[in-house]
Amino acid sequence: MYIMPFYISIKRNIEIGERYLDAAFDSDANLERAVKVLSAGLSIPFPSPGQAARAYNDRGLALLLLDRPQEAVDDFTRALSGGMKHQNVYQSRATAHLQAGNPDQALEDITRAIELAPGNNGLYEHKAGIFNDTGRYNDAIDLAMEVMSQYGWLRTPGMLSARAFAHLKLGNYKESIKDEQQAVRWDTNDAHASVQIGYAYEVSGSNRRAKKHYEHGLKILERIQSDQWTKLDYIDAISASFGLQELTGKPNSLEQYESEALQKGFITQPELISLKNTGAIPKSF
């Protein structure tokens, strides 16, 4: 008789917390509210184990979006210990581990997620992204070859971009361009692929072609309302605009894109400097 009100309360807190998570795109304040509400629910005595695991997972997602990766790792671990052994939880913890500077643990978690859902192509793309993020470019290429031989490149366009980025960082520009061109043929509105092709052409000395693909990538992005842009959209817009300025010497919308990305918290000043120094950014950025 005493436990039932607590069960109902934590369930209600989870529902409210998940509504704040759904509205997280609007502001970090909603993420902070989600953490607060979920923490309050978890402080209630004798929560249902299943409900507690769900609350820990939700709070972990909010903490991850708030750039508090180690706390997110801890919450995802609690969710897994509470019986929520789902590939999405392992994938989320992999992301948190990578952000917290634990690449080996990130690879362990994404591999476990793949074991639980071997037909989920997105998990393979995530693993290739981790390889690229940690400089293991040959491993990313090997994984892409393995997955595409099993599923065919048409079913895994993200693997093409992952392999293209790895080739790009290894200086294999022709192979990189070939992969991204296949990705563009699969999705003509893939701005990221167009920008990556532009960068590959630029560093290989084909400036005219680089300019063409940078401009095409920006045109695709400009069709999207700026309030719907993701972090990757801003990264691509900044990369393309910076490349065009270097190629043409003419001012463009670079400063606007930088200012908006910084204001929205999609990128930090050190990341902005790194982006200009390294040029291309992997799809898992």
C-alpha positions in Angstrom: 0.0 0.0 0.0 2.9 2.3 0.7 5.0 1.6 -2.5 2.3 2.3 -5.1 2.3 6.2 -4.7 6.1 6.2 -5.2 5.8 4.0 -8.3 3.2 6.3 -9.8 5.4 9.4 -8.9 8.6 8.1 -10.5 6.6 7.1 -13.5 5.2 10.7 -13.7 8.6 12.2 -13.3 9.9 10.1 -16.1 7.1 11.3 -18.4 7.8 14.9 -17.5 11.6 14.4 -17.9 11.1 12.8 -21.3 9.0 15.7 -22.5 11.8 18.1 -21.5 14.2 15.8 -23.4 12.0 16.0 -26.5 12.1 19.8 -26.3 15.9 19.8 -25.7 16.5 21.3 -29.2 15.0 24.5 -28.0 17.5 25.2 -25.2 19.8 23.7 -22.7 17.4 24.9 -20.0 15.1 22.0 -21.0 17.9 19.6 -20.5 18.6 21.0 -17.0 15.0 20.7 -16.2 15.0 17.0 -17.4 18.0 16.3 -15.1 16.3 17.9 -12.2 12.9 16.1 -12.6 14.5 12.7 -13.2 16.8 13.2 -10.3 13.8 14.0 -8.1 12.1 10.8 -9.3 15.2 8.7 -8.6 15.4 10.1 -5.0 12.0 8.5 -4.2 12.4 5.3 -2.0 11.8 1.9 -3.5 11.4 2.8 -7.2 10.5 0.0 -9.5 13.8 -1.4 -10.9 12.6 -1.1 -14.5 11.4 2.5 -14.0 14.7 3.4 -12.3 16.7 2.0 -15.2 14.6 4.0 -17.6 15.1 7.2 -15.6 18.9 6.7 -15.4 19.0 6.2 -19.2 16.9 9.3 -19.8 19.1 11.4 -17.4 22.2 10.0 -19.1 20.9 11.3 -22.4 20.3 14.7 -21.0 23.8 14.8 -19.3 25.4 13.7 -22.6 23.7 16.6 -24.4 24.9 19.0 -21.7 28.5 17.9 -22.3 28.8 16.1 -19.0 30.0 12.8 -20.5 31.4 11.1 -17.4 28.2 11.6 -15.4 26.3 10.2 -18.5 28.6 7.1 -18.5 27.7 6.5 -14.8 23.9 6.8 -15.5 24.0 4.5 -18.6 26.0 2.0 -16.5 23.2 2.2 -13.8 20.6 1.7 -16.5 22.4 -1.4 -17.8 22.8 -2.8 -14.3 19.1 -2.2 -13.7 18.3 -4.6 -16.6 18.0 -2.1 -19.5 20.4 -4.1 -21.7 19.4 -2.6 -25.0 21.7 -1.7 -27.9 20.7 1.9 -27.7 22.0 2.2 -24.1 25.3 0.6 -25.1 25.5 3.0 -28.1 24.8 6.0 -25.9 27.4 4.9 -23.4 29.9 4.5 -26.3 29.3 8.1 -27.3 29.7 9.2 -23.7 32.9 7.2 -23.2 34.4 8.7 -26.4 33.6 12.3 -25.2 35.0 11.5 -21.8 38.3 10.4 -23.5 37.8 6.6 -23.1 38.1 5.3 -26.7 38.7 1.7 -25.8 35.6 1.5 -23.6 33.7 3.3 -26.4 34.7 0.5 -28.9 33.8 -2.2 -26.4 30.3 -0.7 -26.0 29.6 -0.2 -29.6 30.8 -3.7 -30.4 28.4 -5.0 -27.7 25.6 -3.0 -29.3 26.3 -4.6 -32.7 26.2 -8.0 -31.1 22.7 -7.3 -29.8 21.5 -5.8 -33.1 23.8 -7.1 -35.9 21.4 -6.0 -38.6 21.5 -2.3 -37.5 23.7 -0.6 -40.1 23.8 2.6 -38.0 25.8 0.9 -35.3 28.5 -0.1 -37.8 28.6 3.5 -39.0 29.0 4.6 -35.4 31.9 2.2 -34.9 33.6 3.5 -38.1 33.1 7.0 -36.8 34.9 6.1 -33.5 37.8 4.7 -35.5 38.0 7.9 -37.5 37.6 10.1 -34.4 40.6 8.3 -32.8 42.8 8.3 -35.8 42.4 4.6 -36.6 41.7 5.2 -40.3 42.8 1.8 -41.6 40.5 0.1 -39.1 37.6 2.3 -40.4 38.4 1.3 -44.0 38.5 -2.4 -43.1 35.2 -2.2 -41.2 33.6 -0.4 -44.1 34.8 -3.0 -46.5 33.5 -5.8 -44.3 30.1 -4.3 -43.8 29.6 -3.2 -47.5 30.6 -6.7 -48.7 27.9 -8.1 -46.5 25.1 -5.6 -47.0 26.1 -3.7 -50.3 27.0 0.0 -50.4 23.4 1.0 -51.2 22.2 -0.2 -47.8 25.0 1.5 -45.9 25.6 5.0 -47.5 27.0 6.2 -44.1 29.8 3.7 -44.4 30.8 5.3 -47.7 31.2 8.6 -46.0 33.1 7.0 -43.1 35.5 5.2 -45.5 35.8 8.4 -47.6 36.9 10.4 -44.6 39.4 7.7 -43.6 40.9 7.8 -47.2 41.0 11.5 -47.0 43.0 11.6 -43.8 45.4 9.0 -45.2 45.9 11.1 -48.4 44.0 8.8 -50.7 42.2 11.6 -52.4 40.9 9.7 -55.4 39.5 6.9 -53.3 37.8 9.5 -51.0 36.2 11.4 -53.9 35.0 8.2 -55.4 33.3 7.1 -52.2 31.6 10.5 -51.6 30.5 10.7 -55.2 28.7 7.3 -54.7 27.1 8.7 -51.5 25.9 11.8 -53.5 24.4 9.6 -56.1 22.5 7.8 -53.4 21.3 11.1 -51.9 21.6 14.2 -54.0 20.8 16.3 -51.0 23.8 15.1 -49.0 25.5 18.4 -48.2 28.1 16.7 -46.1 29.3 14.5 -48.9 29.5 17.5 -51.3 31.6 19.5 -48.9 33.9 16.6 -48.2 34.4 16.1 -52.0 35.2 19.8 -52.2 37.8 19.5 -49.5 39.4 16.4 -51.1 39.6 18.3 -54.4 41.1 21.3 -52.7 43.9 19.5 -50.9 44.6 17.5 -54.1 45.0 20.8 -56.1 41.8 20.7 -58.2 40.6 24.2 -57.1 37.9 24.6 -59.8 36.2 21.3 -58.8 36.6 22.1 -55.1 34.8 25.5 -55.6 32.0 23.8 -57.5 31.3 21.2 -54.7 31.7 23.7 -51.9 29.1 25.9 -53.5 26.8 23.0 -54.2 27.0 21.9 -50.5 26.1 25.4 -49.4 23.1 25.6 -51.7 21.7 22.4 -50.2 22.1 23.7 -46.7 20.5 27.1 -47.6 17.3 25.2 -48.6 17.0 24.3 -44.9 15.6 26.8 -42.4 18.6 27.8 -40.2 16.7 27.1 -37.0 16.5 23.5 -38.1 20.3 23.2 -38.7 22.2 20.5 -36.8 25.8 20.7 -35.5 27.0 18.9 -38.6 25.1 21.4 -40.8 27.0 24.3 -39.3 30.3 22.4 -39.5 29.8 21.8 -43.2 28.7 25.4 -43.8 31.8 26.7 -42.0 34.1 24.2 -43.8 32.7 25.1 -47.2 32.7 28.9 -46.6 36.2 28.8 -45.3 37.3 26.8 -48.3 35.7 29.2 -50.7 37.3 32.2 -49.0 40.7 30.5 -49.4 40.1 29.7 -53.0 38.5 33.0 -54.1 39.7 35.6 -51.6 36.2 36.9 -51.4 34.1 37.5 -48.2 31.1 35.3 -47.7 28.8 34.2 -44.9 31.6 32.5 -42.9 31.4 34.9 -39.9 27.7 34.5 -39.8 27.9 30.7 -39.6 30.6 30.9 -37.0 28.7 33.3 -34.8 25.5 31.3 -35.0 27.2 28.0 -34.3 29.0 29.5 -31.3 25.9 31.2 -30.0 23.9 27.9 -30.2 26.6 25.9 -28.5 27.2 23.6 -31.5 30.9 24.4 -31.5 33.5 25.9 -29.2 36.2 28.4 -30.1 39.0 25.7 -29.9 36.9 23.4 -32.1 36.5 26.2 -34.6 40.2 26.7 -34.7 40.8 23.0 -35.1 38.2 22.8 -37.9 40.0 25.5 -39.9 43.4 23.7 -39.3 42.2 20.3 -40.3 39.5 21.0 -42.8 37.3 17.9 -43.0 35.2 16.6 -40.1 34.0 13.0 -39.8 30.2 12.4 -39.9 30.2 11.3 -36.3 31.6 14.7 -35.1 
